[in-house]
Amino acid sequence: MTRAFLLKSMAFATLLASSSVWAQQVDVQHFVGKPANSAAEARANLKETHPKLEAILKRQKIDDDAMHEVHRLTYTLENAIHRLRAELEAAAESLEALHQSSEYMKADEAREHGKRYLEQIRAIVPGI
């Protein structure tokens, strides 16, 4: 066999494999989800959405309508998680700046970074 024939055969096999996967795909509807413009809003969205998700997941049979609802809920959950992740990353940066300030005995910087860190973490986890 020639190299060109092998390459063409491999390309054709790849095309067939990808077309069968393509044929199995479902028309998926996308949603926006509730926004999470702050950590407080993210927590509220999680608190509201989790019971709905849990109720569906506890069902004996999860039908297509329920799966559609799970799909819709995930958009709100993803928005909340993305917001909390961003808030945690900002708090982590402030904490690292505090850490560095303390290593170099820079009290004024430590006070500034420490206050910022505490504000940020308390916005994410109230009551601490």
C-alpha positions in Angstrom: 0.0 0.0 0.0 1.1 3.5 -0.7 1.5 6.1 2.0 -1.1 8.3 0.3 -3.6 5.5 0.3 -3.0 4.9 4.1 -3.4 8.6 4.8 -6.6 8.8 2.8 -8.0 5.7 4.6 -7.2 7.2 8.0 -8.8 10.5 7.1 -11.9 8.7 5.9 -12.1 6.6 9.0 -11.8 9.7 11.2 -14.5 11.4 9.2 -16.8 8.4 9.7 -16.1 8.3 13.4 -16.8 12.0 13.9 -19.9 11.9 11.8 -21.4 9.1 14.0 -20.7 11.2 17.1 -22.2 14.3 15.4 -25.4 12.3 14.6 -25.8 11.4 18.3 -25.6 14.9 19.5 -28.8 16.6 20.8 -30.0 20.0 20.1 -29.2 21.7 23.4 -30.9 24.9 24.6 -28.7 27.3 26.5 -29.8 29.6 29.3 -28.4 32.7 31.0 -29.0 31.8 34.6 -29.4 34.2 37.5 -26.5 36.6 37.8 -24.1 36.6 40.8 -22.7 40.1 41.0 -21.4 39.6 44.5 -20.6 36.9 47.0 -23.9 37.6 48.8 -25.9 37.2 45.6 -24.0 34.0 44.8 -24.8 32.5 48.2 -28.4 33.5 47.8 -28.6 31.8 44.4 -27.0 28.6 45.8 -29.4 28.6 48.7 -32.4 29.0 46.4 -31.2 26.6 43.7 -29.7 23.7 45.7 -33.1 22.4 47.1 -34.5 22.4 43.6 -31.6 20.4 42.3 -31.7 18.0 45.3 -35.5 17.4 44.8 -34.9 16.4 41.2 -31.9 14.2 42.0 -33.9 12.3 44.7 -36.6 11.2 42.2 -36.9 7.6 41.4 -36.9 8.4 37.7 -35.5 11.5 36.2 -37.4 12.2 33.0 -36.5 14.5 30.1 -38.4 17.4 31.6 -36.5 17.0 34.9 -33.2 16.8 33.0 -34.1 20.0 31.2 -34.7 21.7 34.6 -31.3 20.4 35.9 -29.7 21.8 32.8 -31.4 25.2 33.4 -30.4 25.2 37.0 -26.7 24.6 36.3 -26.4 28.0 34.6 -27.3 29.7 37.8 -25.1 27.4 39.8 -22.2 28.0 37.5 -22.6 31.8 37.7 -22.6 31.5 41.5 -19.5 29.3 41.6 -17.6 31.6 39.2 -18.4 34.6 41.4 -17.3 32.8 44.5 -14.1 31.6 42.8 -13.3 35.1 41.7 -14.0 36.5 45.2 -11.8 33.7 46.8 -9.0 34.5 44.4 -9.1 38.1 45.3 -9.0 37.2 49.0 -6.1 34.9 48.4 -4.2 37.7 46.7 -4.8 39.9 49.7 -3.7 37.2 52.1 -0.5 36.6 50.1 0.2 40.3 50.3 -0.4 40.2 54.0 1.9 37.2 54.3 4.7 39.0 52.3 4.2 42.1 54.5 4.6 40.1 57.6 7.7 38.4 56.3 9.4 41.7 55.7 8.1 43.3 58.9 6.1 46.0 57.0 3.5 46.8 59.6 1.6 49.5 57.7 1.3 47.3 54.6 0.3 44.3 56.8 -2.5 46.4 58.3 -3.8 47.5 54.9 -3.6 44.0 53.4 -5.0 42.4 56.5 -8.0 44.7 56.6 -8.7 44.1 52.9 -8.4 40.3 53.4 -10.8 40.3 56.3 -13.3 42.4 54.4 -13.1 40.1 51.4 -13.3 36.8 53.3 -16.2 38.0 55.4 -18.1 38.9 52.3 -17.7 35.3 51.1 -18.2 33.6 54.5 -20.3 35.9 56.8 -19.9 35.5 60.5 -16.2 34.7 60.6 
